[in-house]
Amino acid sequence: MPGQRRKGIERISVTLDEELLAQVEARAVAEGRDRLALFREALAEYLAKQKPAQKPKAAAPKPAAKPAGKAAAKSKESPAPAPRSGKRGGK
């Protein structure tokens, strides 16, 4: 009956370009089977060769290194003065 589903099987629709469909039909005829059998086998082989699909993990930001002790307390209050280079006043 149209529109009726067997338990555990779902009907899908696949869109193929004409050239690929012609290749599928030619292969199915050459092997003496229908397109559906060819698609099932091809998909099963493809999936068997692939690694299990994994969701990409979001990289957690690395915490910045925190200075320890009194230096940490000072660094939080104000930044250290920049080192001076050269002489002042030309002397």
Summary of the structure (lengths in Angstrom):
residues: 91
radius of gyration: 34.0
end to end distance: 103.1
largest distance: 103.1
contacts: 101
relative contact order: 0.05
helix: 41%
strand: 0%
